[in-house]
Amino acid sequence: MACVALAGGVDADSATPHEASADQARPAAAADSLAMGQLEFKACEIGAQRTNGVPTQAAFCATLPVPENWEQPAGRHIGLRVALVRSLAAEADRDLVVFLDGGPGGAATEDYPALAAALSPLRKHHHILLVDQRGTGGSNPLACGDELALEVDKPSRAGVSGADRTRQLARVRRCLAALAPKAAPQFYTTSAAVQDLEAVRQALGDLPLDLVGVSYGTRVAQQYAARYPDAVRSIVLDSAVPNRLVLLSEHARNLEDVVQRRLARCQADAACVGRFGDPYASLRAVQQRLRQHPQSIELRDPRSFALVRRTLAADDLAALVRFYMYSASTSALLPFVITEARDGRYAPLLGQAQLVVGEVSETLGGGVAASVLCSEDADLLHERPQDRATLLGDEPVRAALLACEVWPHRPRPRDFHQPFHTSAPVLVLAGELDPVTPPRYGNEIVDALPHARLLIAPGQGHAVIGVGCMPKLVGNFVQQLDPARLDDQCLQSLGDTAVFLDANGAAP
């Protein structure tokens, strides 16, 4: 905003209400090609085109043309990038596992390699289907470079008053002008992506789907399951977004709660409090100093080791802390890097941020974030005076509302924000210290469903499908379709990561 169970094969009669011939359910493949349904796939490598330490993944890729505006099928068409990662089984189960990426703006084919290990138990029995959501990756991306100031899941550096307001609107308009020859952004919404996924499913032979959504991808999963219930065999929601949630509306409060809880734990650790004192007080002191005097800092890029110069302002600090809180390992660095910044040494904070923020924000598409937010949430999004005193403040909300004044958008479906209902089995995953989608969101979803369960990963942050034994539990769930039978005791081995007392790590 921001991806699951183990006994034998699935009986085709009980797995789905649809019937399909053997050639539809079982792809035919040569060394460099694969046919499934109406789609002809070619061997390819998938993964983000950047250096992040994650190798690419072998897969089969195809392109499916779909209408840009589903209400005018004779109009302009765009190509959806579709990839299939083949099962490790000689004969895979009939249902396909679909990874629905986060963001809004993540591209499934680019981000899958980073999740390949987490999804490997699912590959024992299933093919993995990846569809770059329209506007991302290889599906007519809404890419504007630095022109787009509306960023739902990236650091915010734009003010929204006076000259800054004029500059922000000018950037948004330049982005729209650059997109105009190839895209009408009002059609790049969750609802359109849901129709795209159904078109892919039909092209593949009307096969049943196991939906695995992460963060914003959980919104896509719920919207798809509500509109095509007969197509869905099971649902996994990792770091879930309830349908009623207005994106951005609770970001400030969620972050504030988790940062205070995480840093308060330092006070219960003699070594931590002796080394850092009160890290939360230090954090707010650094933020206040940066409000008055943004810092220009020279440091070595942690990837290239080139000498670079970065500017750090108060809003940047809040956004960086939010991304540090995404995982237990990076949140363990916070007391150290905050204290270093308090003492005037900003390089550790920014050096780690190059990795922490880069690997998340570089995968997201600002254009899709704008299209989703402006069409689906903006009319319900309001500034909250009570958020102004928080670390994140209300600047992201104000910036979003300003951009949506000019970003093209359409009315959402009338039932879009209604609570999610499904008879399919549902497994919801949550990190105890998630700064974006706290466990209470998962509880809210599970409480309204007849066949659902919430698993909480102790001490963990956002997107937890890959931590500890979670991949095994998810694999068991998808195979057995019985969330109540899952033995989650193995999750208790998770917990807080010991705080780094210096650059070398925690105390021995």
N, C-alpha and C positions, 0 to 999 in steps of 0.2 A: 503493500500500500503505500514483494514481499514476494509442503508440496506434496494397501497397507497389507494370517493369518494362516494351517499348513496341512492338512490331510489330503487325500487323493483327488483325482480329477473331478470336474463338475459335470453332472449329468445334463445333457443338452436340453432335455425336456423340462427339467426343473429350473435350469439357470435362466431361461428367458421365455417369454410368451411367443417369440418369433421362431420360425423354422427356417433353416438355410441348408442349402446343399453342401456336400463335402468340399467342393471346390471353392465355395464362398468362405467356409470356416477355416480352411487350411491353405495358406499361401503357397503358391508354386514358385520356386526360386531357382535361378541359375547362379553362377558365381557372382555376376555383376548385375543381376536384375531380379525382380520379384513381382508377381502379379497377385492382386487380391481384389476381388470384386471387379469394379470397372477401372481401377487404378493400376498403372504400370509404374513400378518403383525402380529406381536405379541406385546402385551402390554409391554411398556418399560418406563424408565425414561431417559430423555435427559438433557444434561447440562454438563458443564466442570467438570472434576473430580479434583476440587480444591476448597479451601475455599475462596470465593469472595463475600459472602453475598447474592448471587442470588440463590434462590431455584431451584431445578430441575423441569422439566415440564413433565407431563404425556403425552405420545404419543404412537404410534404404529410403530414398527421398522421391517425392512426387509433387506435382503442382495441380491443384484443383481450382478451376475458375468458378467464381461465385459472383452474383450481382453485388455491386457496391451498395445499392439500395434494394433491399429485398422486396419492397413494394413496387418496384419497377424493374422486373427481371429482364426486360429488353434493353435496359440502359447499360451504362459502363460496368464492365466486369473487372475484378481484381483477382490475382492469383494467390491462393493460400499455400504456404509451404507446409507439406505434410511429411512426417518421417515415421518409420517403423523400425524399432529395435527388436530384433527377433528373439524369441524365447530360447532359453537354453535347452528346453525339452525337444526331443525328436518330434513329438506331436503335441503342440500347445493346446491348452483349453480354448474353447470357442470364444469366450468373452475376451475383450481387449481392455487392458489397463490404460487409462488416459491420464497423463500428467497435465494439470491445469496450472499454469505459472502465476506468480504473484505480480505485484506492481501497484496499480495498473501499469503495464508496459513491458513486463518480462516476456521474452520469447522462449517458448518451450524447447526448441531445437538448440538454442544457444546455452540454456541453463541446465539441460539434462545431464551433461557429463559431470557436473558438480554434485548431482544427486544420484548418479548411477549406482554407487555403493548402497545407498539407502533403499533403492528400489530393486536391488539384486534379488532378494527373496521372491519378489513378484515375477521376475523373469524365469524362475524355475518352472513355472506353469503357463505363463502368459507372454504374449507380445506386448510391447509398450508402444502406444500410439502418442505421437507428439504433433500438435498443430500450432504453428505460430499464430497467435491471435491477430486478427486483422489490425494493421497499423504497427506491427512489431516484426523484428527479425526479417524473414524472407517473405512476409505477407504485406507488401505495399507499405513499408514503414512510414509513419508520420514523424520523420526526423527533421529537426530544424536547427541542430547544433546548439549554440548558446542563445539563440533568439528567443526561445520559449521560456518565460519566467515562471509559469505555473508548474510546480513540481510537487506532486503529492508525496513522493517517497525519496526526495533528494534534499540536501541542505538548501535552505532558503537564504539568498543573499540580497533580495530585492526589498527596498523600502516601498511604502505605498502612500506617501504623502507628497504634495507639492511637485517638484521637478521629478522626483523618483516615480511618482504615479504616471506622469506623462511618458517617461522613458520606458516603464514597464509595458504600458499599452502599445507603445511604438514597437517594442520587441515582439509582442504577440501578433500585431498586425503584419510585421515583416515575415513572421513564421507562416501565417495564413497565406500571404501572397506567394511564398515559396512552395506551399503545398497545393495551391489552386490548380495547377495543370494536371495533377495526378490523383487528387483526393478531395472529397467533400467531408470534412472532419465530423460533421453531425451524424454520419452513418457508422462511426467507429466506436460503438457502444457495447456494453455487456450483452444486451438483447440481440444485437446483430451477430456477435461472436457465438451466441448460443445457436442461432440458426445456421451459422457456418459449421459448427461441430456436427449438427444433425445432418447437414449435407455430406460431410465427410463420412459419417457413419453409414448413410444410405449408399454412398458410392463404394464402400467397402463390403457391402453385402448385407446390410440390415443386421449387423452383429450387436450383441449386448455389450454394455460398457461398465467397467468398474472405474468410477471417477475418483481421482486423487488430486485434490486441490490444496494449494498452499497460499495462505494469506488472501490477497484479492482473488486468487483462483478458487477460494471457497465460495465467493459470491457467484462466480460463473457456475460452479458445480450445483449450487442450490437452485439457481435460475434455470439451468438445463433440466435438472430432475423434476422441477415443478411443471415444465412445459412438455417434457417427453418422458413421463414416468415409466412407460413400458420399455423404454430403451435402457434403463438403468438397473444393474444387478446389485451393486454395492457402492457405498460412498465413504470416502475418507476425507475429513476436513482437518487440515493441519493449520493451527493458528487461525481459527475461524472468525469470520466476520458475520454477525447476525444480519439477516435481511433488513431489519428495521434500522440498522446503523447508518447514519449519514457520515460518509467518509470525511475525515479531518476533524469532525466535531468533538471527538474525545481524545485526540492525540496529546494535547497539552496535559490534561489531567492524568492520563495513563502513564505518560513518561514521568511526571512529577512523583507519582505514587511509587513507581518502581525504583527510581534513582534514590529517593529517600530511604526506601527499605534496604536497598543494596548497600548504600554507604553507611547506614546506621549499623550494619553488622560489623563494621570496623570498630565501633565503640565497644563491642563485646570481645574483642581480640586484643590482648595486651600488647602484642608485638605491633599490630596495625595502628592502634591508637598512640603508642609510643613513637612510631615513625611518622605518622601523618596527622595526628590530632583529630580534628573534625573535618573530614574531606568535603562534606556538603557545604559547610560554611566557607571553606576555601574555594569551592566551585562558584558560589554566588559572588564571592569577592573578586574572582578573576573575571566573571561576566560583567560586573559593574565597572571594573577597570577598562575592559574592552569597549564598553559603551562610550566611555569618555575618550579613549585613545586606542583605536584599532591598531594592531601590530603588523608590521611588515617583517617577515621572518625568512632568513636564508637557511636552507637545510639540504641534506642529501636525499634525493629520491630513493626510497628503499628498494625499488626494482632496478633502476638504471644506474644509481649512485651518482647521477649528474647533479651538479649544484643548481638548485632552483630557489625561487623566491615566492613566498605565499603571503597573502594577507589574511589575517584572522580578526574577525569582528565578533560582537556579542552574539548575533544570530547564528554565525558559523559555529560558535562554541556549543550552543544548544543542540544544533543539528548533529554535530560530531558526537556529543554525549549520547544522543539517541541511538546512533549506529553502534557505538561501543556497547550499548546495553543489549544488542541483538543476540549476543552469544555469551555463555558463561565465561569462556576463556578471555574474551576482550573486556568484559565488564570487570574482571579481576585486575586489569591494568589501571582502572580509573583512579583509585586513590593515588597511585604513583604519578601518573601523568598530570593529574590535577595539581598535586603538590609542587611538581616541577614548574608548572605554569604559574602557580602562585608566587614562586620564587624567581620568576622572570625567565625561566627556561622553557620555551614553547616547543622546541624541536621534538621532544618525545611525543607530545600530544599530536602534533601534525604529522610526524613521521609514521606513526601507527595509523593515523587517519587515512593516509594515502592508500593503505591496504584495506582497512576496515570499510571505509566509505566507497572506495573505488570498486571493490568487487560487488557491492550491492548496486550502487547508483548507475554504474556503467551498463548494467543490464536492462535498465528501465527506459521507457519511451515517454517523454514529456507530452507528446501530442496525444497519445492514447489516454494518458492520465487526465488531460484536459477534457477530452471528449467524454470520458466516463463520468468525471466529476460534474462537469457542467450540465450534462443531460440528466443524470440520475440523482444528484444530491444537492446542487447549488441552491435551488429554491428553498431547501429545508435547512441550509447552513447559515448560521448566524454567529456574529461575534459574541463572545462570552466575556463580560468584564471581569469575572472571577478568574479567568485564565491569564490575565495580564501580569499577575504576580508570580506566575510559574516560570520555570526555566525556559520552556519553549515559547511562552507568551501567545498572543493572538495574531502575530504577524503572518504565519502561514495561512490562516483563515482569511485575513483581509486581502492578502495577495491573490488567493484563489478566487474570491468573490470579484475582485477587480478584473482579473483575466476573463472570467466568465461573462463579463459585460459585453465582450466582443467575440468570444469564441463561439462558433456556430453550434447549436444544440437543438435537440428535438424533445418533445414530451416523452417521458418514460411510460411503460405500461402501468395501468392504474393499480395493479396488484403487486407492483415491483417490490415494495417495502413491507409486504405482508409477511407474518411469521412463516417459516419454512415447515411444510408438512410432507411427509413421504412414508410409504410403507416399506421401503427398502431398508436393509440394515445399514446403520451409520456408525462409524467410529470417528470420534473427535479427539484431536491431540492438542495439548496446550503446554506451554512452558510456564513454570511457576512465576518467573520474573520477566515475562514478555512485556516490553514497553509499548507495544502497539495493540495487540489483541489478547488481553488478559484472560485467565481461566474463566472468569465470570461470563464471558461471551460464550465459551463452550458449554457451560452449564445452562445458559439460556436456551441454546439450541437443543441440547439433549432433553431438557425438561419437557419440551413440546412434542417429542417423538416417541413412538411406541417401541422401537427396536434399535436403541442407540446407547452408546456408552462414551464417557469422557475419560481419557487417560492424561494425567498431569505428570510432566517430567520435572522432578524437584531440582531447584536451583538453575533451571535452564531458561533461555530467552525465547526468541522468535524463530519459527520454523524448526520443529524438533523431530521430524520424521527420521533423521539420520543419527540421533543420539542414542548411545547405549544399546539396549535390546529393542528399541522401537521398531527398527526394520523387521525383525522377526515377528513381533506382535502384529504389525500391519500385514505381513505376509500370511500369518495364520488367520487373521480376520477375513481377508479377501478369499481365501480358500474355503473356510468353514462357514462363513456368513453368520457367526454367532458371537456377537461382542461380549455377551455375558460370560462365556466360557473362557475368555482370555485370562491367563495368569500373569498379572502385571507386577508380581513381587520383584522381578528383575529390575524394575525402574528405580527401586529404592536404593540401588547402588549409586545412583546419580546424586548430585547435590551441589553445594557451592564449590567453586574452584578457589583454592587458596589465593589470597590477595598477594600480588607481586609487591614485595617490600622494596625492591630496587629493579634495575634493568635486567638483573640475572634471574629473577623469579622470586618464589615464596621462600619463607624460612625453611631450613631443613627439618 
